[in-house]
Amino acid sequence: MGKLTLTSFVTLDGVYQAPGGPQEDPRGGFEQGGWSVPYGDDDFGRFMIDVFSRVDAFLLGRRTYEIFAGYWPKVTDPADPIASRLNTLPKYVASSSLTQADWNATTVISGDLDKEVTAIKDATARELQVHGSGALAQSLFALDLVDTLHLLTFPVVLGAGRRLFAEGAVPTAFRHLGGSTTGSGVAIHTYEREGRPTYGSY
């Protein structure tokens, strides 16, 4: 059985919305898309390449799938360590509204998320990876399906936008596995889910 690994980009105030471009996700009138771009340096690139080196399959939300499908099939260099995996490995899209998924090796899942994702994990040897897909990530957290979290925190505050851990998130404890900081100031930390928080008093 493989592990479900989530890689998420957030701001210091927890916003995950539209890290990659101004038009990526304007829901709610969000006008600050593309906030991660100024921090993309060699350290960031090396970390992402390392993450993609461990993947056997991808699980994506509809919005992230459509963004990826509009870009990565155009990157045709078989030596590209990210495109080569995204374009060839199995991709599962969790969506109740997607009617067409033409990108190679894509399957739409629209049933019981817990059962379907657990079945995919059971059939995966190494990592089933989720990238971005904030709304899907929140559902996966609520179902305790995320095993490992790579949280990349960018040194910027936006004051608006959709937050990864919003009000009402299921209380969850994580164990810190390691971390680093890129030259541009992105704090990269990896966590493993442990269960429910414990509490005490000072």
DOBA-187134 format. One record per residue: x, y, z of N, C-alpha, C, O in turn; residue number from 1; residue in one letter. Coordinates in steps of 0.05 Angstrom, whole numbers, plus 5000, padded with zeros to 4 digits. Layout:
BEGIN
    n.X    n.Y    n.Z   ca.X   ca.Y   ca.Z    c.X    c.Y    c.Z    o.X    o.Y    o.Z   pos   code
      X      Y      Z      X      Y      Z      X      Y      Z      X      Y      Z   NUM      A
...
//
This chain:
BEGIN
    n.X    n.Y    n.Z   ca.X   ca.Y   ca.Z    c.X    c.Y    c.Z    o.X    o.Y    o.Z   pos   code
   5017   4976   5000   5000   5000   5000   5017   5025   5000   5036   5027   5016     1      M
   5011   5043   4982   5027   5068   4981   5017   5089   5001   4999   5084   5016     2      G
   5031   5111   5000   5024   5134   5018   5012   5156   5001   5020   5160   4978     3      K
   4993   5171   5012   4983   5194   4999   4998   5218   5010   4998   5224   5033     4      L
   5012   5232   4991   5029   5254   4998   5018   5280   4985   5012   5281   4961     5      T
   5014   5300   5002   5004   5326   4992   5026   5347   4992   5040   5350   5013     6      L
   5030   5360   4970   5049   5383   4969   5032   5408   4965   5018   5411   4945     7      T
   5035   5427   4984   5018   5450   4983   5035   5476   4987   5053   5477   5004     8      S
   5029   5496   4971   5041   5522   4973   5022   5540   4988   4998   5543   4981     9      F
   5032   5553   5009   5015   5572   5024   5031   5597   5031   5055   5597   5031    10      V
   5016   5619   5036   5028   5644   5045   5031   5643   5076   5022   5623   5089    11      T
   5043   5663   5087   5046   5664   5116   5019   5665   5130   5017   5655   5153    12      L
   4999   5676   5117   4972   5676   5129   4955   5653   5119   4930   5654   5121    13      D
   4968   5632   5108   4954   5607   5102   4939   5605   5076   4924   5586   5072    14      G
   4942   5625   5058   4927   5625   5033   4940   5606   5013   4964   5606   5009    15      V
   4924   5589   5000   4934   5571   4979   4925   5580   4952   4934   5568   4932    16      Y
   4907   5599   4949   4893   5605   4924   4912   5617   4904   4926   5637   4909    17      Q
   4912   5606   4880   4925   5617   4856   4955   5624   4860   4962   5647   4856    18      A
   4971   5605   4868   5000   5612   4871   5014   5617   4845   5035   5630   4844    19      P
   5004   5605   4823   5019   5604   4798   5014   5625   4777   5029   5626   4758    20      G
   4993   5641   4781   4988   5661   4760   4963   5678   4766   4946   5669   4781    21      G
   4961   5702   4754   4939   5720   4760   4912   5709   4754   4892   5716   4767    22      P
   4910   5693   4733   4884   5683   4724   4879   5654   4733   4859   5641   4725    23      Q
   4896   5643   4750   4894   5615   4758   4869   5609   4773   4856   5588   4768    24      E
   4861   5626   4792   4837   5620   4808   4827   5647   4819   4834   5654   4842    25      D
   4810   5661   4804   4800   5687   4813   4774   5685   4829   4761   5706   4833    26      P
   4767   5662   4839   4742   5659   4854   4742   5679   4877   4762   5685   4890    27      R
   4718   5690   4882   4715   5709   4904   4727   5736   4898   4731   5752   4917    28      G
   4733   5741   4873   4746   5767   4866   4775   5768   4874   4786   5790   4876    29      G
   4788   5745   4877   4816   5745   4885   4833   5756   4862   4832   5746   4840    30      F
   4849   5776   4868   4865   5790   4848   4895   5788   4853   4910   5804   4841    31      E
   4904   5770   4870   4932   5769   4878   4946   5743   4869   4966   5734   4880    32      Q
   4935   5731   4848   4946   5706   4838   4974   5710   4827   4981   5731   4817    33      G
   4990   5689   4830   5018   5689   4821   5038   5697   4843   5060   5703   4837    34      G
   5029   5695   4868   5045   5705   4890   5070   5687   4896   5089   5696   4909    35      W
   5070   5662   4886   5093   5645   4891   5116   5649   4871   5139   5642   4876    36      S
   5109   5660   4848   5128   5661   4826   5154   5675   4832   5175   5665   4824    37      V
   5155   5698   4847   5180   5711   4852   5200   5695   4869   5223   5702   4871    38      P
   5190   5673   4881   5207   5658   4900   5217   5631   4887   5229   5615   4901    39      Y
   5212   5628   4862   5220   5602   4849   5249   5603   4842   5257   5613   4821    40      G
   5266   5591   4859   5295   5591   4854   5305   5562   4851   5288   5543   4850    41      D
   5331   5558   4849   5342   5531   4845   5336   5513   4868   5331   5489   4864    42      D
   5337   5523   4893   5330   5506   4916   5302   5495   4914   5296   5472   4919    43      D
   5284   5513   4907   5256   5505   4903   5253   5484   4881   5239   5464   4885    44      F
   5267   5488   4859   5266   5469   4837   5276   5442   4844   5265   5422   4837    45      G
   5299   5442   4859   5310   5416   4867   5291   5401   4886   5289   5376   4884    46      R
   5278   5415   4904   5259   5402   4922   5236   5389   4906   5229   5366   4911    47      F
   5225   5404   4887   5203   5394   4872   5211   5370   4855   5196   5351   4852    48      M
   5234   5370   4843   5244   5348   4827   5247   5323   4845   5240   5301   4837    49      I
   5256   5327   4869   5259   5305   4888   5231   5293   4895   5228   5268   4896    50      D
   5212   5310   4899   5185   5300   4905   5174   5283   4882   5164   5262   4886    51      V
   5177   5294   4858   5167   5279   4834   5182   5253   4829   5172   5236   4814    52      F
   5205   5250   4839   5221   5226   4835   5209   5202   4850   5216   5179   4844    53      S
   5190   5207   4868   5179   5185   4884   5150   5178   4877   5138   5162   4891    54      R
   5139   5190   4856   5111   5187   4850   5105   5162   4833   5121   5155   4816    55      V
   5082   5150   4839   5072   5128   4822   5045   5135   4809   5038   5124   4788    56      D
   5031   5154   4821   5005   5163   4810   4998   5190   4823   5009   5198   4844    57      A
   4980   5204   4809   4972   5231   4818   4942   5231   4824   4926   5218   4810    58      F
   4934   5246   4844   4906   5252   4850   4903   5282   4851   4917   5296   4866    59      L
   4885   5292   4834   4882   5321   4831   4853   5329   4833   4835   5314   4826    60      L
   4849   5354   4842   4822   5366   4841   4817   5376   4812   4836   5378   4796    61      G
   4792   5382   4806   4785   5389   4779   4800   5415   4770   4811   5415   4748    62      R
   4801   5435   4786   4813   5460   4778   4843   5457   4773   4854   5466   4753    63      R
   4857   5443   4791   4886   5438   4787   4890   5420   4763   4909   5425   4747    64      T
   4873   5400   4759   4876   5383   4735   4874   5400   4710   4890   5396   4692    65      Y
   4855   5417   4708   4851   5433   4684   4875   5452   4679   4883   5456   4656    66      E
   4886   5463   4701   4910   5480   4698   4934   5464   4688   4947   5472   4669    67      I
   4938   5440   4700   4960   5423   4692   4957   5413   4664   4976   5413   4648    68      F
   4932   5405   4657   4927   5393   4630   4930   5414   4608   4934   5407   4585    69      A
   4928   5440   4616   4931   5461   4596   4960   5468   4591   4966   5482   4572    70      G
   4978   5458   4609   5006   5465   4606   5025   5442   4601   5040   5442   4582    71      Y
   5024   5422   4619   5045   5401   4618   5045   5384   4593   5067   5375   4586    72      W
   5023   5378   4580   5025   5362   4555   5042   5376   4534   5052   5363   4515    73      P
   5045   5402   4536   5061   5417   4516   5091   5415   4522   5107   5422   4505    74      K
   5098   5405   4546   5126   5401   4553   5133   5373   4545   5127   5354   4560    75      V
   5146   5369   4522   5149   5343   4510   5176   5331   4513   5181   5309   4503    76      T
   5194   5344   4527   5221   5333   4531   5220   5309   4550   5212   5312   4573    77      D
   5226   5285   4540   5224   5261   4557   5243   5261   4581   5240   5246   4599    78      P
   5263   5279   4580   5282   5281   4602   5273   5300   4624   5285   5302   4645    79      A
   5251   5315   4619   5241   5333   4639   5231   5317   4663   5213   5301   4660    80      D
   5242   5321   4687   5235   5304   4710   5207   5307   4721   5197   5289   4735    81      P
   5194   5329   4714   5166   5333   4723   5147   5326   4701   5128   5310   4705    82      I
   5150   5338   4677   5132   5333   4655   5131   5303   4647   5110   5293   4641    83      A
   5154   5290   4648   5154   5262   4639   5137   5245   4657   5125   5225   4648    84      S
   5134   5252   4682   5118   5236   4700   5088   5244   4698   5070   5227   4698    85      R
   5083   5270   4697   5056   5279   4695   5043   5270   4669   5019   5264   4669    86      L
   5058   5268   4648   5047   5261   4622   5043   5231   4618   5029   5223   4599    87      N
   5056   5215   4634   5055   5186   4630   5042   5170   4652   5029   5149   4647    88      T
   5045   5179   4677   5035   5163   4700   5005   5166   4703   4993   5185   4693    89      L
   4992   5147   4717   4963   5149   4722   4956   5175   4737   4969   5182   4756    90      P
   4934   5187   4727   4923   5211   4740   4894   5206   4747   4879   5197   4730    91      K
   4886   5212   4771   4859   5210   4780   4848   5238   4787   4861   5253   4802    92      Y
   4825   5245   4776   4813   5271   4781   4788   5267   4798   4769   5253   4789    93      V
   4787   5279   4822   4764   5277   4839   4745   5300   4831   4750   5323   4837    94      A
   4723   5293   4818   4705   5314   4808   4677   5302   4803   4674   5280   4793    95      S
   4657   5318   4811   4629   5309   4804   4619   5324   4780   4596   5320   4771    96      S
   4635   5343   4769   4626   5359   4747   4642   5355   4721   4633   5363   4700    97      S
   4666   5344   4723   4683   5341   4699   4671   5319   4681   4666   5297   4690    98      L
   4666   5326   4656   4654   5307   4637   4674   5297   4617   4668   5277   4604    99      T
   4697   5310   4614   4716   5301   4594   4744   5304   4606   4751   5326   4616   100      Q
   4761   5283   4603   4788   5284   4613   4806   5271   4592   4809   5247   4591   101      A
   4816   5288   4574   4831   5277   4551   4861   5273   4555   4874   5260   4539   102      D
   4871   5284   4577   4900   5281   4582   4906   5252   4586   4891   5237   4600   103      W
   4928   5243   4575   4936   5215   4576   4934   5203   4604   4943   5216   4623   104      N
   4924   5179   4606   4924   5163   4631   4908   5176   4653   4915   5174   4676   105      A
   4886   5190   4646   4869   5203   4666   4843   5188   4671   4830   5180   4652   106      T
   4836   5185   4696   4811   5173   4704   4796   5192   4723   4808   5202   4741   107      T
   4771   5197   4717   4755   5214   4735   4742   5196   4756   4730   5176   4750   108      V
   4744   5204   4781   4730   5190   4803   4709   5209   4815   4715   5232   4820   109      I
   4685   5199   4818   4664   5217   4828   4646   5203   4849   4625   5214   4856   110      S
   4655   5180   4858   4639   5166   4878   4648   5173   4907   4654   5196   4913   111      G
   4647   5153   4924   4655   5156   4952   4685   5161   4953   4701   5144   4947   112      D
   4693   5186   4961   4721   5194   4960   4738   5176   4978   4760   5169   4971   113      L
   4728   5170   5002   4743   5153   5021   4749   5126   5008   4772   5117   5009   114      D
   4729   5113   4998   4732   5086   4987   4750   5086   4962   4767   5069   4958   115      K
   4745   5106   4944   4759   5106   4919   4789   5113   4923   4806   5101   4911   116      E
   4795   5132   4940   4823   5140   4945   4837   5118   4960   4860   5112   4954   117      V
   4824   5105   4979   4836   5083   4993   4843   5060   4974   4864   5048   4976   118      T
   4825   5055   4955   4831   5034   4935   4854   5041   4917   4871   5024   4911   119      A
   4857   5066   4910   4879   5075   4894   4905   5073   4910   4926   5064   4899   120      I
   4904   5081   4935   4928   5078   4952   4936   5048   4954   4960   5042   4953   121      K
   4917   5031   4957   4923   5002   4960   4937   4992   4935   4953   4973   4936   122      D
   4931   5004   4912   4942   4994   4887   4968   5009   4879   4980   5004   4858   123      A
   4977   5027   4896   5001   5043   4891   5024   5034   4908   5021   5030   4932   124      T
   5047   5029   4895   5070   5019   4910   5084   5040   4927   5091   5035   4950   125      A
   5087   5063   4915   5102   5084   4930   5083   5107   4938   5068   5105   4957   126      R
   5083   5129   4923   5067   5152   4931   5045   5158   4911   5049   5159   4886   127      E
   5021   5163   4921   4999   5175   4907   5001   5205   4915   4996   5212   4938   128      L
   5007   5222   4896   5013   5250   4902   4991   5269   4895   4979   5267   4873   129      Q
   4985   5287   4913   4967   5309   4908   4983   5334   4908   4999   5340   4926   130      V
   4979   5350   4887   4993   5376   4884   4972   5398   4883   4953   5397   4867   131      H
   4975   5418   4900   4955   5439   4900   4928   5428   4908   4925   5415   4929   132      G
   4908   5433   4891   4881   5420   4895   4870   5426   4923   4863   5408   4938   133      S
   4869   5452   4931   4863   5459   4958   4836   5448   4969   4835   5438   4991   134      G
   4815   5450   4953   4789   5440   4962   4790   5410   4966   4779   5400   4986   135      A
   4802   5396   4948   4805   5367   4951   4822   5361   4975   4816   5342   4990   136      L
   4844   5376   4979   4861   5371   5002   4846   5373   5028   4850   5357   5046   137      A
   4828   5393   5030   4812   5396   5054   4794   5372   5059   4791   5363   5082   138      Q
   4783   5361   5037   4767   5337   5040   4783   5313   5049   4775   5297   5065   139      S
   4808   5311   5038   4825   5289   5045   4834   5290   5074   4836   5270   5088   140      L
   4840   5315   5083   4847   5318   5112   4824   5310   5130   4828   5297   5150   141      F
   4799   5318   5122   4776   5311   5138   4771   5281   5140   4760   5272   5160   142      A
   4780   5266   5120   4777   5237   5120   4802   5223   5130   4803   5198   5130   143      L
   4822   5238   5140   4847   5226   5150   4861   5210   5129   4872   5189   5135   144      D
   4860   5219   5104   4873   5204   5082   4900   5214   5075   4915   5200   5060   145      L
   4908   5237   5085   4935   5248   5079   4955   5236   5098   4952   5239   5123   146      V
   4975   5222   5087   4995   5210   5104   5019   5229   5109   5029   5231   5131   147      D
   5027   5243   5088   5050   5261   5089   5043   5288   5077   5031   5289   5056   148      T
   5051   5309   5090   5046   5336   5080   5073   5351   5076   5088   5354   5095   149      L
   5078   5359   5052   5099   5378   5046   5087   5406   5045   5072   5412   5026   150      H
   5093   5422   5065   5081   5449   5067   5103   5469   5060   5122   5472   5075   151      L
   5099   5483   5038   5118   5503   5029   5106   5531   5036   5086   5539   5023   152      L
   5118   5545   5055   5107   5570   5064   5124   5593   5052   5148   5595   5057   153      T
   5110   5610   5037   5124   5632   5023   5123   5657   5040   5103   5662   5053   154      F
   5144   5673   5039   5146   5696   5057   5130   5720   5046   5141   5741   5040   155      P
   5104   5716   5046   5086   5738   5037   5059   5735   5051   5050   5713   5056   156      V
   5047   5758   5058   5020   5758   5070   5002   5772   5050   5008   5794   5040   157      V
   4979   5760   5045   4960   5771   5025   4935   5784   5038   4924   5803   5027   158      L
   4927   5774   5061   4904   5785   5074   4877   5778   5063   4856   5786   5072   159      G
   4877   5761   5042   4853   5752   5029   4859   5726   5014   4882   5721   5008   160      A
   4838   5711   5009   4841   5687   4993   4833   5662   5009   4829   5664   5033   161      G
   4831   5640   4995   4823   5615   5008   4846   5603   5023   4869   5602   5014   162      R
   4840   5593   5047   4861   5583   5065   4860   5553   5067   4838   5541   5067   163      R
   4883   5540   5068   4885   5511   5068   4871   5500   5093   4855   5481   5091   164      L
   4878   5511   5116   4865   5501   5141   4845   5523   5150   4852   5541   5165   165      F
   4821   5520   5140   4801   5540   5146   4786   5533   5172   4790   5512   5183   166      A
   4770   5552   5180   4753   5547   5204   4737   5522   5200   4725   5517   5180   167      E
   4737   5504   5221   4723   5479   5219   4739   5456   5210   4729   5433   5208   168      G
   4765   5460   5205   4783   5437   5198   4784   5417   5220   4782   5424   5244   169      A
   4786   5392   5213   4788   5370   5233   4814   5373   5249   4835   5374   5237   170      V
   4813   5374   5276   4837   5376   5291   4855   5352   5286   4846   5329   5289   171      P
   4880   5357   5279   4898   5336   5271   4926   5343   5281   4935   5365   5279   172      T
   4940   5323   5291   4968   5326   5300   4986   5314   5279   4981   5293   5267   173      A
   5009   5328   5274   5029   5318   5255   5056   5316   5269   5061   5330   5289   174      F
   5073   5299   5258   5100   5296   5268   5119   5308   5247   5117   5302   5223   175      R
   5137   5326   5256   5155   5339   5237   5177   5320   5229   5191   5309   5246   176      H
   5180   5316   5203   5201   5298   5192   5226   5312   5183   5247   5299   5181   177      L
   5224   5337   5177   5248   5352   5168   5240   5377   5154   5217   5381   5147   178      G
   5260   5394   5150   5254   5419   5136   5279   5433   5126   5302   5426   5133   179      G
   5275   5454   5110   5296   5470   5100   5285   5497   5091   5260   5500   5090   180      S
   5302   5515   5084   5293   5541   5074   5308   5547   5049   5333   5544   5048   181      T
   5294   5555   5028   5307   5561   5003   5321   5588   5004   5317   5603   5023   182      T
   5338   5593   4984   5352   5618   4983   5334   5642   4982   5341   5664   4991   183      G
   5310   5639   4971   5291   5661   4968   5273   5663   4992   5256   5681   4994   184      S
   5276   5645   5012   5261   5647   5037   5236   5630   5040   5221   5635   5058   185      G
   5233   5611   5022   5210   5592   5025   5217   5571   5046   5237   5557   5043   186      V
   5200   5569   5066   5204   5549   5087   5191   5523   5079   5166   5522   5075   187      A
   5207   5502   5075   5196   5476   5067   5197   5457   5090   5218   5451   5101   188      I
   5174   5447   5098   5172   5429   5121   5155   5405   5113   5135   5407   5100   189      H
   5164   5382   5122   5150   5357   5117   5139   5345   5143   5154   5344   5163   190      T
   5114   5338   5142   5100   5327   5166   5087   5301   5160   5079   5295   5137   191      Y
   5085   5284   5180   5071   5259   5178   5047   5260   5197   5050   5268   5221   192      E
   5024   5252   5188   5000   5252   5205   5002   5232   5227   5010   5209   5223   193      R
   4996   5241   5252   4998   5224   5276   4971   5216   5287   4968   5195   5298   194      E
   4951   5234   5284   4925   5228   5295   4913   5253   5306   4917   5275   5296   195      G
   4898   5251   5328   4885   5274   5341   4905   5288   5360   4923   5275   5371   196      R
   4902   5314   5363   4920   5329   5381   4916   5320   5410   4894   5310   5417   197      P
   4937   5323   5425   4934   5320   5454   4937   5348   5467   4948   5366   5454   198      T
   4927   5351   5491   4925   5378   5503   4936   5377   5531   4937   5356   5544   199      Y
   4945   5400   5540   4956   5402   5568   4953   5430   5578   4937   5446   5567   200      G
   4968   5436   5599   4966   5462   5611   4993   5470   5622   5007   5453   5633   201      S
   5001   5495   5618   5026   5505   5630   5021   5518   5657   5039   5528   5670   202      Y
//
